[in-house]
Amino acid sequence: MSQKTALIIGAGPAGLTAAYELLAHTNIKPIVVEKSTDIGGLSKTVNYKGNRIDIGGHRFFSKSEKVNEWWLNQMPLEETPGKNIELTYQHKHFTLNATHYAANTDDENIMLVRNRVSRIYYGGHFFDYPLKLSLHTIRKLGLLKFIKIVGSYLYYSIKPVKPEKSLEDFIINRFGAELYQTFFKSYTEKVWGVSCNNIPAEWGHQRIKGLSIKEVLRHIFNPNQDQKKVQTSLIEKFLYPKYGPGQMWQIVAQKIIEKGGEIFFNEPVTRLEVSNNQLISATTITPDGIT
């Protein structure tokens, strides 16, 4: 019988996971084509002059026990005192058996357990995220700016944007226009390369979920609350590859090649031929410019 193959476009987390699973559970050979020279998509880690830089702060945290186990089968857990580590999230919990998942002492390909520390740089100052309502925060923002933020939030709490069509509308309705312009707009557009006006509100419902100033205040005044009730953006403990999220996908890519799969870089797909919902052929451009 001829070798069955699967074409996978993109060497990001989804594409590499699909390729790995095909090799692990079927006789189908995956062929991955990636238009860039990088592994990991938006979860890549760039090495710039010896400094590793994450493109976005990607944390490894899942409600799915299967997903957590998949990650830890690729990258075992650092040696950790105690037998168990519990990560919790929205009425779900996952207990890591530190002994079962532990790596060898000298292993560099390991997952670390880390507490979250996120900061926003604005106006020459670092602000903790989630924002903390304190005199220190108000002093760095300036009293006038703080009053504008509170006033804007109260205004849109009473008169929200309707209908809520874009991500901009979504954020303004939950944080006010002043805070949106101060912190959210530029960050979102730099990361995704798209204006918030052109991102649907559904994106906010999925990514930000129930996060709002009310949730931030609840977290501020009760920082030790059960993490089962905490929103995704406020989670404080997660898994993280030792050398950045891109390390995970570099390891997976290497395993794919070792198992017989193929990954081609610098080959953008320019055309797909489909017939009866089946892929007939794909056209790519090689690094040499050959189609």
C-alpha positions as a Python dict, from the first residue, in 0.01 Angstrom:
ca = {
    (1, 'M'): (0, 0, 0),
    (2, 'S'): (119, 352, -75),
    (3, 'Q'): (214, 574, 217),
    (4, 'K'): (-75, 789, 337),
    (5, 'T'): (20, 1151, 392),
    (6, 'A'): (-138, 1455, 554),
    (7, 'L'): (-52, 1813, 463),
    (8, 'I'): (-40, 2046, 762),
    (9, 'I'): (-6, 2418, 697),
    (10, 'G'): (177, 2600, 976),
    (11, 'A'): (430, 2486, 1238),
    (12, 'G'): (246, 2643, 1530),
    (13, 'P'): (113, 2456, 1836),
    (14, 'A'): (-197, 2324, 1654),
    (15, 'G'): (-10, 2206, 1345),
    (16, 'L'): (273, 2041, 1537),
    (17, 'T'): (35, 1872, 1781),
    (18, 'A'): (-167, 1733, 1488),
    (19, 'A'): (149, 1604, 1322),
    (20, 'Y'): (273, 1441, 1643),
    (21, 'E'): (-62, 1273, 1711),
    (22, 'L'): (-83, 1136, 1355),
    (23, 'L'): (258, 974, 1399),
    (24, 'A'): (171, 842, 1744),
    (25, 'H'): (-167, 689, 1658),
    (26, 'T'): (-189, 629, 1281),
    (27, 'N'): (17, 521, 981),
    (28, 'I'): (-26, 862, 819),
    (29, 'K'): (290, 1060, 749),
    (30, 'P'): (250, 1434, 825),
    (31, 'I'): (416, 1692, 602),
    (32, 'V'): (426, 2033, 770),
    (33, 'V'): (490, 2346, 562),
    (34, 'E'): (573, 2671, 741),
    (35, 'K'): (604, 3006, 567),
    (36, 'S'): (856, 3145, 819),
    (37, 'T'): (1182, 3010, 959),
    (38, 'D'): (1041, 2975, 1311),
    (39, 'I'): (877, 2702, 1517),
    (40, 'G'): (579, 2773, 1743),
    (41, 'G'): (371, 3040, 1570),
    (42, 'L'): (256, 3303, 1820),
    (43, 'S'): (402, 3084, 2097),
    (44, 'K'): (755, 3103, 1962),
    (45, 'T'): (1055, 3221, 2161),
    (46, 'V'): (1297, 3443, 1970),
    (47, 'N'): (1667, 3426, 2050),
    (48, 'Y'): (1805, 3779, 2002),
    (49, 'K'): (2175, 3819, 2081),
    (50, 'G'): (2154, 3543, 2340),
    (51, 'N'): (1837, 3685, 2498),
    (52, 'R'): (1522, 3474, 2476),
    (53, 'I'): (1210, 3680, 2411),
    (54, 'D'): (855, 3544, 2413),
    (55, 'I'): (614, 3680, 2155),
    (56, 'G'): (333, 3727, 2406),
    (57, 'G'): (332, 3579, 2756),
    (58, 'H'): (212, 3224, 2687),
    (59, 'R'): (142, 3029, 3005),
    (60, 'F'): (91, 2654, 3008),
    (61, 'F'): (-234, 2601, 3196),
    (62, 'S'): (-526, 2385, 3090),
    (63, 'K'): (-854, 2264, 3237),
    (64, 'S'): (-795, 1940, 3049),
    (65, 'E'): (-610, 1667, 3234),
    (66, 'K'): (-522, 1510, 2898),
    (67, 'V'): (-361, 1831, 2774),
    (68, 'N'): (-157, 1877, 3091),
    (69, 'E'): (-34, 1518, 3065),
    (70, 'W'): (52, 1567, 2697),
    (71, 'W'): (268, 1868, 2779),
    (72, 'L'): (445, 1690, 3065),
    (73, 'N'): (514, 1387, 2849),
    (74, 'Q'): (706, 1619, 2617),
    (75, 'M'): (876, 1817, 2894),
    (76, 'P'): (888, 1662, 3244),
    (77, 'L'): (846, 1865, 3558),
    (78, 'E'): (1139, 2020, 3739),
    (79, 'E'): (1241, 1850, 4061),
    (80, 'T'): (1002, 1992, 4319),
    (81, 'P'): (984, 1940, 4698),
    (82, 'G'): (673, 1746, 4798),
    (83, 'K'): (469, 1484, 4617),
    (84, 'N'): (190, 1686, 4458),
    (85, 'I'): (134, 2027, 4300),
    (86, 'E'): (-221, 2143, 4247),
    (87, 'L'): (-315, 2391, 3976),
    (88, 'T'): (-673, 2517, 3985),
    (89, 'Y'): (-894, 2705, 3743),
    (90, 'Q'): (-1268, 2779, 3726),
    (91, 'H'): (-1413, 2481, 3915),
    (92, 'K'): (-1150, 2249, 3766),
    (93, 'H'): (-831, 2125, 3923),
    (94, 'F'): (-535, 1921, 3812),
    (95, 'T'): (-294, 1758, 4052),
    (96, 'L'): (58, 1700, 3930),
    (97, 'N'): (236, 1406, 4085),
    (98, 'A'): (577, 1568, 4121),
    (99, 'T'): (752, 1232, 4163),
    (100, 'H'): (586, 1079, 3855),
    (101, 'Y'): (658, 1373, 3627),
    (102, 'A'): (997, 1472, 3768),
    (103, 'A'): (1291, 1509, 3532),
    (104, 'N'): (1652, 1417, 3582),
    (105, 'T'): (1850, 1680, 3770),
    (106, 'D'): (2061, 1776, 3469),
    (107, 'D'): (1775, 1781, 3217),
    (108, 'E'): (1740, 2120, 3044),
    (109, 'N'): (1413, 2031, 2871),
    (110, 'I'): (1191, 2076, 3175),
    (111, 'M'): (873, 2249, 3283),
    (112, 'L'): (897, 2495, 3570),
    (113, 'V'): (614, 2577, 3810),
    (114, 'R'): (600, 2953, 3841),
    (115, 'N'): (390, 3220, 4005),
    (116, 'R'): (263, 3479, 3763),
    (117, 'V'): (421, 3825, 3763),
    (118, 'S'): (280, 4058, 3495),
    (119, 'R'): (349, 4427, 3456),
    (120, 'I'): (241, 4703, 3220),
    (121, 'Y'): (494, 4971, 3123),
    (122, 'Y'): (322, 5307, 3080),
    (123, 'G'): (435, 5666, 3118),
    (124, 'G'): (781, 5565, 3239),
    (125, 'H'): (643, 5343, 3517),
    (126, 'F'): (571, 4974, 3571),
    (127, 'F'): (218, 4886, 3685),
    (128, 'D'): (123, 4548, 3830),
    (129, 'Y'): (-132, 4357, 3626),
    (130, 'P'): (-401, 4297, 3738),
    (131, 'L'): (-404, 4664, 3837),
    (132, 'K'): (-388, 4724, 4209),
    (133, 'L'): (-598, 5001, 4356),
    (134, 'S'): (-339, 5161, 4583),
    (135, 'L'): (-186, 5498, 4657),
    (136, 'H'): (126, 5378, 4476),
    (137, 'T'): (-74, 5313, 4157),
    (138, 'I'): (-261, 5644, 4181),
    (139, 'R'): (66, 5831, 4237),
    (140, 'K'): (222, 5682, 3923),
    (141, 'L'): (-89, 5747, 3713),
    (142, 'G'): (-138, 6095, 3849),
    (143, 'L'): (-452, 6212, 4025),
    (144, 'L'): (-607, 6367, 3712),
    (145, 'K'): (-554, 6050, 3507),
    (146, 'F'): (-699, 5838, 3786),
    (147, 'I'): (-1009, 6056, 3810),
    (148, 'K'): (-1057, 6029, 3432),
    (149, 'I'): (-1032, 5649, 3450),
    (150, 'V'): (-1289, 5623, 3731),
    (151, 'G'): (-1521, 5874, 3564),
    (152, 'S'): (-1502, 5694, 3230),
    (153, 'Y'): (-1572, 5358, 3391),
    (154, 'L'): (-1878, 5495, 3576),
    (155, 'Y'): (-2006, 5661, 3257),
    (156, 'Y'): (-1992, 5343, 3047),
    (157, 'S'): (-2135, 5138, 3334),
    (158, 'I'): (-2445, 5353, 3307),
    (159, 'K'): (-2443, 5404, 2928),
    (160, 'P'): (-2263, 5105, 2767),
    (161, 'V'): (-2189, 5091, 2396),
    (162, 'K'): (-2479, 4918, 2218),
    (163, 'P'): (-2476, 4707, 2013),
    (164, 'E'): (-2146, 4559, 2124),
    (165, 'K'): (-1988, 4469, 1790),
    (166, 'S'): (-1611, 4497, 1827),
    (167, 'L'): (-1344, 4413, 2081),
    (168, 'E'): (-1313, 4786, 2140),
    (169, 'D'): (-1679, 4801, 2243),
    (170, 'F'): (-1634, 4495, 2463),
    (171, 'I'): (-1338, 4639, 2657),
    (172, 'I'): (-1483, 4989, 2689),
    (173, 'N'): (-1805, 4849, 2838),
    (174, 'R'): (-1606, 4665, 3106),
    (175, 'F'): (-1323, 4908, 3179),
    (176, 'G'): (-1423, 5248, 3037),
    (177, 'A'): (-1277, 5434, 2739),
    (178, 'E'): (-995, 5599, 2936),
    (179, 'L'): (-848, 5273, 3067),
    (180, 'Y'): (-896, 5114, 2724),
    (181, 'Q'): (-697, 5393, 2556),
    (182, 'T'): (-433, 5387, 2830),
    (183, 'F'): (-351, 5016, 2854),
    (184, 'F'): (-554, 4785, 2631),
    (185, 'K'): (-563, 4938, 2281),
    (186, 'S'): (-194, 4964, 2193),
    (187, 'Y'): (-102, 4630, 2354),
    (188, 'T'): (-375, 4436, 2172),
    (189, 'E'): (-300, 4594, 1835),
    (190, 'K'): (77, 4536, 1870),
    (191, 'V'): (29, 4167, 1957),
    (192, 'W'): (-235, 4084, 1696),
    (193, 'G'): (-155, 4340, 1427),
    (194, 'V'): (-523, 4425, 1386),
    (195, 'S'): (-720, 4728, 1499),
    (196, 'C'): (-952, 4657, 1793),
    (197, 'N'): (-1231, 4796, 1576),
    (198, 'N'): (-1180, 4505, 1337),
    (199, 'I'): (-1177, 4228, 1599),
    (200, 'P'): (-1526, 4094, 1683),
    (201, 'A'): (-1660, 4125, 2038),
    (202, 'E'): (-1683, 3745, 2055),
    (203, 'W'): (-1302, 3737, 2075),
    (204, 'G'): (-1324, 3927, 2403),
    (205, 'H'): (-1589, 3693, 2541),
    (206, 'Q'): (-1361, 3398, 2465),
    (207, 'R'): (-1023, 3542, 2565),
    (208, 'I'): (-1113, 3779, 2848),
    (209, 'K'): (-1431, 3600, 2954),
    (210, 'G'): (-1578, 3751, 3273),
    (211, 'L'): (-1288, 3979, 3354),
    (212, 'S'): (-1392, 4334, 3439),
    (213, 'I'): (-1307, 4606, 3688),
    (214, 'K'): (-1544, 4434, 3933),
    (215, 'E'): (-1341, 4112, 3901),
    (216, 'V'): (-1014, 4304, 3935),
    (217, 'L'): (-1141, 4475, 4252),
    (218, 'R'): (-1258, 4142, 4394),
    (219, 'H'): (-914, 3996, 4326),
    (220, 'I'): (-742, 4303, 4479),
    (221, 'F'): (-937, 4288, 4805),
    (222, 'N'): (-925, 3909, 4830),
    (223, 'P'): (-596, 3797, 4669),
    (224, 'N'): (-604, 3462, 4852),
    (225, 'Q'): (-941, 3352, 4715),
    (226, 'D'): (-985, 3001, 4579),
    (227, 'Q'): (-831, 2995, 4229),
    (228, 'K'): (-1124, 2781, 4114),
    (229, 'K'): (-1323, 3105, 4106),
    (230, 'V'): (-1053, 3319, 3944),
    (231, 'Q'): (-1068, 3434, 3581),
    (232, 'T'): (-804, 3317, 3334),
    (233, 'S'): (-628, 3654, 3325),
    (234, 'L'): (-590, 3646, 3706),
    (235, 'I'): (-451, 3295, 3743),
    (236, 'E'): (-134, 3308, 3951),
    (237, 'K'): (39, 2969, 3912),
    (238, 'F'): (117, 2783, 3591),
    (239, 'L'): (367, 2566, 3403),
    (240, 'Y'): (640, 2728, 3194),
    (241, 'P'): (919, 2572, 2982),
    (242, 'K'): (1264, 2655, 3116),
    (243, 'Y'): (1368, 2845, 2802),
    (244, 'G'): (1033, 2991, 2702),
    (245, 'P'): (718, 2853, 2533),
    (246, 'G'): (901, 2807, 2203),
    (247, 'Q'): (1114, 2537, 2366),
    (248, 'M'): (809, 2309, 2389),
    (249, 'W'): (740, 2330, 2017),
    (250, 'Q'): (1105, 2293, 1919),
    (251, 'I'): (1111, 1965, 2114),
    (252, 'V'): (786, 1847, 1953),
    (253, 'A'): (918, 1939, 1606),
    (254, 'Q'): (1234, 1736, 1668),
    (255, 'K'): (1028, 1435, 1775),
    (256, 'I'): (814, 1464, 1462),
    (257, 'I'): (1124, 1447, 1243),
    (258, 'E'): (1265, 1155, 1444),
    (259, 'K'): (938, 964, 1399),
    (260, 'G'): (944, 1010, 1022),
    (261, 'G'): (746, 1328, 966),
    (262, 'E'): (874, 1618, 757),
    (263, 'I'): (880, 1994, 825),
    (264, 'F'): (960, 2247, 552),
    (265, 'F'): (1042, 2608, 635),
    (266, 'N'): (1024, 2921, 420),
    (267, 'E'): (754, 2761, 206),
    (268, 'P'): (432, 2965, 200),
    (269, 'V'): (129, 2788, 55),
    (270, 'T'): (-3, 2988, -238),
    (271, 'R'): (-276, 2762, -374),
    (272, 'L'): (-492, 2466, -271),
    (273, 'E'): (-683, 2245, -512),
    (274, 'V'): (-988, 2085, -351),
    (275, 'S'): (-1241, 1846, -502),
    (276, 'N'): (-1539, 1691, -322),
    (277, 'N'): (-1408, 1823, 11),
    (278, 'Q'): (-1076, 1645, -46),
    (279, 'L'): (-739, 1812, -92),
    (280, 'I'): (-597, 1719, -432),
    (281, 'S'): (-282, 1930, -433),
    (282, 'A'): (-108, 2226, -271),
    (283, 'T'): (125, 2478, -431),
    (284, 'T'): (412, 2625, -230),
    (285, 'I'): (708, 2850, -302),
    (286, 'T'): (1044, 2708, -193),
    (287, 'P'): (1327, 2923, -49),
    (288, 'D'): (1482, 2913, -398),
    (289, 'G'): (1169, 3066, -547),
    (290, 'I'): (1055, 2746, -714),
    (291, 'T'): (678, 2687, -722),
}
